[in-house]
Amino acid sequence: DLNRDKINPEKAKNWRRAKVEEELIAALLKNPEYAKKIDGQLDEKDFATSFNKLVMLEILNGVKQHGDMNISMLGQAFNAEQMAFISKILADKSLMHYTQQETLQLVQTLKEISQNTIDKQLGNMDSESMNKFIEELKKKKK
């Protein structure tokens, strides 16, 4: 989709990492109370895409300033095209509910990918294989 590439051009080169970033964005928009738990755990360099990093920073700052965050509150920081992209992220994850543990696992997964500890393993995985891999990581953490 050309519009998506225009909003988040780095996603094509970092698809799997961007997918985890988007999962985390959806988790926090659905459960803004989790933002306090992850604040300070992620570094800007953990994000592969500038757009997702900006969205994440807006979510975290919004929760700090207002004690809450929802998609309509992001409308002050993003234009209509960008908001449509964010809405699509949330719509794509509409059936996901995200527990606090799952959200923390997304943070850990993003950190591990950014530190290149699992990049090579994820490099050739399709979406289904990646989901299985993430489930295995969750089991290791328990």
Phi and psi restraints in degrees (value plus and minus 20) as a CYANA .aco file:
   2 LEU   PHI     -84.0   -44.0
   2 LEU   PSI     -58.1   -18.1
   3 ASN   PHI     -82.2   -42.2
   3 ASN   PSI     -62.9   -22.9
   4 ARG   PHI     -84.0   -44.0
   4 ARG   PSI     -58.9   -18.9
   5 ASP   PHI     -85.4   -45.4
   5 ASP   PSI     -54.2   -14.2
   6 LYS   PHI     -89.2   -49.2
   6 LYS   PSI     -58.3   -18.3
   7 ILE   PHI     -95.7   -55.7
   7 ILE   PSI     -62.3   -22.3
   8 ASN   PHI    -153.3  -113.3
   8 ASN   PSI      49.3    89.3
   9 PRO   PHI     -83.7   -43.7
   9 PRO   PSI     -45.8    -5.8
  10 GLU   PHI     -94.2   -54.2
  10 GLU   PSI     -33.5     6.5
  11 LYS   PHI     -80.9   -40.9
  11 LYS   PSI     -57.9   -17.9
  12 ALA   PHI     -79.9   -39.9
  12 ALA   PSI     -57.5   -17.5
  13 LYS   PHI    -105.1   -65.1
  13 LYS   PSI     -36.5     3.5
  14 ASN   PHI    -150.6  -110.6
  14 ASN   PSI      25.6    65.6
  15 TRP   PHI     -75.2   -35.2
  15 TRP   PSI     -70.1   -30.1
  16 ARG   PHI     -87.6   -47.6
  16 ARG   PSI     -60.7   -20.7
  17 ARG   PHI     -86.8   -46.8
  17 ARG   PSI     -62.1   -22.1
  18 ALA   PHI     -82.1   -42.1
  18 ALA   PSI     -55.1   -15.1
  19 LYS   PHI     -82.9   -42.9
  19 LYS   PSI     -62.0   -22.0
  20 VAL   PHI     -86.6   -46.6
  20 VAL   PSI     -60.8   -20.8
  21 GLU   PHI     -78.2   -38.2
  21 GLU   PSI     -64.0   -24.0
  22 GLU   PHI     -87.2   -47.2
  22 GLU   PSI     -57.4   -17.4
  23 GLU   PHI     -79.6   -39.6
  23 GLU   PSI     -62.7   -22.7
  24 LEU   PHI     -86.6   -46.6
  24 LEU   PSI     -60.5   -20.5
  25 ILE   PHI     -79.7   -39.7
  25 ILE   PSI     -67.3   -27.3
  26 ALA   PHI     -82.0   -42.0
  26 ALA   PSI     -63.2   -23.2
  27 ALA   PHI     -79.6   -39.6
  27 ALA   PSI     -62.8   -22.8
  28 LEU   PHI     -95.4   -55.4
  28 LEU   PSI     -52.5   -12.5
  29 LEU   PHI     -89.6   -49.6
  29 LEU   PSI     -52.0   -12.0
  30 LYS   PHI    -100.2   -60.2
  30 LYS   PSI     -48.2    -8.2
  31 ASN   PHI    -156.9  -116.9
  31 ASN   PSI      50.0    90.0
  32 PRO   PHI     -80.2   -40.2
  32 PRO   PSI     -41.4    -1.4
  33 GLU   PHI     -84.6   -44.6
  33 GLU   PSI     -40.2    -0.2
  34 TYR   PHI     -92.4   -52.4
  34 TYR   PSI     -39.3     0.7
  35 ALA   PHI     -77.0   -37.0
  35 ALA   PSI     -57.7   -17.7
  36 LYS   PHI     -83.7   -43.7
  36 LYS   PSI     -52.3   -12.3
  37 LYS   PHI     -92.8   -52.8
  37 LYS   PSI     -51.1   -11.1
  38 ILE   PHI    -120.7   -80.7
  38 ILE   PSI     -30.8     9.2
  39 ASP   PHI     -76.3   -36.3
  39 ASP   PSI     108.8   148.8
  40 GLY   PHI      70.5   110.5
  40 GLY   PSI     -32.1     7.9
  41 GLN   PHI    -103.2   -63.2
  41 GLN   PSI     -45.9    -5.9
  42 LEU   PHI    -125.5   -85.5
  42 LEU   PSI     121.5   161.5
  43 ASP   PHI    -124.5   -84.5
  43 ASP   PSI     134.3   174.3
  44 GLU   PHI     -78.0   -38.0
  44 GLU   PSI     -51.8   -11.8
  45 LYS   PHI     -91.9   -51.9
  45 LYS   PSI     -31.1     8.9
  46 ASP   PHI     -91.9   -51.9
  46 ASP   PSI     -36.8     3.2
  47 PHE   PHI    -114.5   -74.5
  47 PHE   PSI     114.2   154.2
  48 ALA   PHI    -105.6   -65.6
  48 ALA   PSI     -44.3    -4.3
  49 THR   PHI    -139.2   -99.2
  49 THR   PSI     113.7   153.7
  50 SER   PHI     -82.3   -42.3
  50 SER   PSI     -59.5   -19.5
  51 PHE   PHI     -84.6   -44.6
  51 PHE   PSI     -68.3   -28.3
  52 ASN   PHI     -82.6   -42.6
  52 ASN   PSI     -56.2   -16.2
  53 LYS   PHI     -82.2   -42.2
  53 LYS   PSI     -64.4   -24.4
  54 LEU   PHI     -82.7   -42.7
  54 LEU   PSI     -62.6   -22.6
  55 VAL   PHI     -81.6   -41.6
  55 VAL   PSI     -65.1   -25.1
  56 MET   PHI     -81.6   -41.6
  56 MET   PSI     -63.8   -23.8
  57 LEU   PHI     -81.9   -41.9
  57 LEU   PSI     -60.0   -20.0
  58 GLU   PHI     -83.5   -43.5
  58 GLU   PSI     -61.3   -21.3
  59 ILE   PHI     -83.1   -43.1
  59 ILE   PSI     -69.8   -29.8
  60 LEU   PHI     -82.8   -42.8
  60 LEU   PSI     -62.6   -22.6
  61 ASN   PHI     -86.6   -46.6
  61 ASN   PSI     -58.9   -18.9
  62 GLY   PHI     -81.6   -41.6
  62 GLY   PSI     -62.1   -22.1
  63 VAL   PHI     -86.0   -46.0
  63 VAL   PSI     -60.4   -20.4
  64 LYS   PHI     -81.2   -41.2
  64 LYS   PSI     -64.7   -24.7
  65 GLN   PHI     -97.2   -57.2
  65 GLN   PSI     -58.8   -18.8
  66 HIS   PHI    -134.6   -94.6
  66 HIS   PSI     -28.5    11.5
  67 GLY   PHI      55.7    95.7
  67 GLY   PSI     -16.0    24.0
  68 ASP   PHI    -177.2  -137.2
  68 ASP   PSI     149.3   189.3
  69 MET   PHI    -180.6  -140.6
  69 MET   PSI     120.0   160.0
  70 ASN   PHI    -166.1  -126.1
  70 ASN   PSI     151.7   191.7
  71 ILE   PHI     -82.0   -42.0
  71 ILE   PSI     -55.2   -15.2
  72 SER   PHI     -87.0   -47.0
  72 SER   PSI     -49.8    -9.8
  73 MET   PHI     -87.8   -47.8
  73 MET   PSI     -44.0    -4.0
  74 LEU   PHI     -93.3   -53.3
  74 LEU   PSI     -37.6     2.4
  75 GLY   PHI     -79.0   -39.0
  75 GLY   PSI     -42.0    -2.0
  76 GLN   PHI     -94.7   -54.7
  76 GLN   PSI     -44.9    -4.9
  77 ALA   PHI    -121.0   -81.0
  77 ALA   PSI     -36.8     3.2
  78 PHE   PHI    -148.0  -108.0
  78 PHE   PSI     130.3   170.3
  79 ASN   PHI    -100.2   -60.2
  79 ASN   PSI     157.8   197.8
  80 ALA   PHI     -81.1   -41.1
  80 ALA   PSI     -62.7   -22.7
  81 GLU   PHI     -83.3   -43.3
  81 GLU   PSI     -63.1   -23.1
  82 GLN   PHI     -85.5   -45.5
  82 GLN   PSI     -59.7   -19.7
  83 MET   PHI     -85.0   -45.0
  83 MET   PSI     -55.8   -15.8
  84 ALA   PHI     -83.7   -43.7
  84 ALA   PSI     -59.3   -19.3
  85 PHE   PHI     -84.0   -44.0
  85 PHE   PSI     -64.8   -24.8
  86 ILE   PHI     -84.8   -44.8
  86 ILE   PSI     -61.5   -21.5
  87 SER   PHI     -80.8   -40.8
  87 SER   PSI     -57.7   -17.7
  88 LYS   PHI     -85.6   -45.6
  88 LYS   PSI     -60.4   -20.4
  89 ILE   PHI     -76.5   -36.5
  89 ILE   PSI     -68.1   -28.1
  90 LEU   PHI     -86.8   -46.8
  90 LEU   PSI     -60.5   -20.5
  91 ALA   PHI     -84.2   -44.2
  91 ALA   PSI     -60.1   -20.1
  92 ASP   PHI     -83.2   -43.2
  92 ASP   PSI     -45.0    -5.0
  93 LYS   PHI    -128.8   -88.8
  93 LYS   PSI       2.5    42.5
  94 SER   PHI     -82.0   -42.0
  94 SER   PSI     -47.8    -7.8
  95 LEU   PHI    -109.5   -69.5
  95 LEU   PSI     -26.7    13.3
  96 MET   PHI    -106.3   -66.3
  96 MET   PSI     122.4   162.4
  97 HIS   PHI    -131.7   -91.7
  97 HIS   PSI     -48.4    -8.4
  98 TYR   PHI      40.1    80.1
  98 TYR   PSI      86.8   126.8
  99 THR   PHI    -100.3   -60.3
  99 THR   PSI     148.5   188.5
 100 GLN   PHI     -81.4   -41.4
 100 GLN   PSI     -60.4   -20.4
 101 GLN   PHI     -82.4   -42.4
 101 GLN   PSI     -62.5   -22.5
 102 GLU   PHI     -83.6   -43.6
 102 GLU   PSI     -58.8   -18.8
 103 THR   PHI     -85.8   -45.8
 103 THR   PSI     -64.0   -24.0
 104 LEU   PHI     -83.1   -43.1
 104 LEU   PSI     -55.0   -15.0
 105 GLN   PHI     -87.3   -47.3
 105 GLN   PSI     -56.8   -16.8
 106 LEU   PHI     -81.5   -41.5
 106 LEU   PSI     -61.1   -21.1
 107 VAL   PHI     -80.2   -40.2
 107 VAL   PSI     -67.8   -27.8
 108 GLN   PHI     -83.0   -43.0
 108 GLN   PSI     -62.2   -22.2
 109 THR   PHI     -82.0   -42.0
 109 THR   PSI     -64.5   -24.5
 110 LEU   PHI     -82.0   -42.0
 110 LEU   PSI     -62.0   -22.0
 111 LYS   PHI     -83.5   -43.5
 111 LYS   PSI     -63.0   -23.0
 112 GLU   PHI     -84.6   -44.6
 112 GLU   PSI     -62.1   -22.1
 113 ILE   PHI     -83.7   -43.7
 113 ILE   PSI     -64.5   -24.5
 114 SER   PHI     -85.6   -45.6
 114 SER   PSI     -45.6    -5.6
 115 GLN   PHI    -110.0   -70.0
 115 GLN   PSI     -10.5    29.5
 116 ASN   PHI      41.6    81.6
 116 ASN   PSI       0.0    40.0
 117 THR   PHI     -98.5   -58.5
 117 THR   PSI     -44.2    -4.2
 118 ILE   PHI    -146.4  -106.4
 118 ILE   PSI     -14.3    25.7
 119 ASP   PHI     -73.2   -33.2
 119 ASP   PSI     -66.4   -26.4
 120 LYS   PHI     -85.7   -45.7
 120 LYS   PSI     -57.9   -17.9
 121 GLN   PHI     -86.6   -46.6
 121 GLN   PSI     -58.1   -18.1
 122 LEU   PHI     -99.9   -59.9
 122 LEU   PSI     -41.2    -1.2
 123 GLY   PHI     -69.6   -29.6
 123 GLY   PSI     -60.8   -20.8
 124 ASN   PHI    -130.0   -90.0
 124 ASN   PSI     -10.2    29.8
 125 MET   PHI    -100.8   -60.8
 125 MET   PSI     124.0   164.0
 126 ASP   PHI    -104.1   -64.1
 126 ASP   PSI     156.6   196.6
 127 SER   PHI     -79.6   -39.6
 127 SER   PSI     -62.6   -22.6
 128 GLU   PHI     -84.6   -44.6
 128 GLU   PSI     -63.9   -23.9
 129 SER   PHI     -83.5   -43.5
 129 SER   PSI     -58.9   -18.9
 130 MET   PHI     -84.8   -44.8
 130 MET   PSI     -61.0   -21.0
 131 ASN   PHI     -82.3   -42.3
 131 ASN   PSI     -60.2   -20.2
 132 LYS   PHI     -83.3   -43.3
 132 LYS   PSI     -61.4   -21.4
 133 PHE   PHI     -81.7   -41.7
 133 PHE   PSI     -63.9   -23.9
 134 ILE   PHI     -83.2   -43.2
 134 ILE   PSI     -59.8   -19.8
 135 GLU   PHI     -81.6   -41.6
 135 GLU   PSI     -59.9   -19.9
 136 GLU   PHI     -84.5   -44.5
 136 GLU   PSI     -58.6   -18.6
 137 LEU   PHI     -83.3   -43.3
 137 LEU   PSI     -59.6   -19.6
 138 LYS   PHI     -81.1   -41.1
 138 LYS   PSI     -62.3   -22.3
 139 LYS   PHI     -83.5   -43.5
 139 LYS   PSI     -57.1   -17.1
 140 LYS   PHI     -84.1   -44.1
 140 LYS   PSI     -51.8   -11.8
 141 LYS   PHI     -95.8   -55.8
 141 LYS   PSI     -39.5     0.5
